[in-house]
Amino acid sequence: MRRTLPAVAVLAMLVLLSGCTGALGAGDSASQAPAESINRTVDVSASGAISAQPNQAVVRVGVEATAADAATARQRLAENVTELRDALQEIDGATVTTSGYDIGEDYRRPGPEEERPETRYIARQRFEITINDTEKAGTVIDTAVANGATRVDGVQFTLSADRRAELEEQALQSAMDRAQVKATTLAERANLTADSVRKITTVEQRYGGYQYAATETAADSGASTTIDTGAVTVTAQVHVTYEASDE
């Protein structure tokens, strides 16, 4: 005797089959969707350098005084420093700042057959004299030595803050121009086009070529000190990321 399924059971089976078919169809449709476009970039690093003549000189000098006790050494030093400052103020544009100061015992080792030396005290004060006319660097040295300076530690030729900022801007512009050339060349080799800039980072600027000149004090004949200067170089470096697209 053949049994027949109830109408309700047949209807339920049809609904289940319909749901499975729809799920399979949806999966096939998703697998055939086009892939997203590839995100392409070109990363380059470049540097720029600008050289110019320095417009500022920093002369470093020191004053020393010795005595049997610290108080006397300090007093003698103060007298010499006053003389030095007064003389340097006569040089137009010179700015004098103290870079160091100390008082202590002057330790001297006796020779093999010498007695132990008496204790002495030495007072020292160091100065930086900044002047915006580099041709006056020799005049600063001569004036300092003739008015109490006991040592000259050297001369640094550099740039004023305004001039340095101006050269930094030019160096950055040069670096960016170089970065654009490099990115274009690399992109063309890969059949791409370097488009807009996505990201820029910079490295702290460097200042090379500062001239530390060995100084020669004036001779007994009265000849003045002359110091030759050299160029100062400001360098900037950038890292740039460019968007790239197919040609």
FENMOQUI-V980368 format. One record per run of one state. SS is the DSSP state (2 for helix, 1 for strand, 0 for the rest). FROM is the first residue (numbers start at 1). TO is the last residue. If there is no record, write none. Layout:
SS_FROM_TO ; SS_FROM_TO
//
This chain:
0_1_6 ; 2_7_31 ; 0_32_39 ; 1_40_53 ; 0_54_55 ; 1_56_67 ; 0_68_69 ; 2_70_88 ; 0_89_94 ; 1_95_105 ; 0_106_120 ; 1_121_131 ; 0_132_133 ; 2_134_146 ; 0_147_150 ; 1_151_158 ; 0_159_160 ; 2_161_189 ; 0_190_191 ; 1_192_208 ; 0_209_210 ; 1_211_213 ; 0_214_230 ; 1_231_246 ; 0_247_247
//
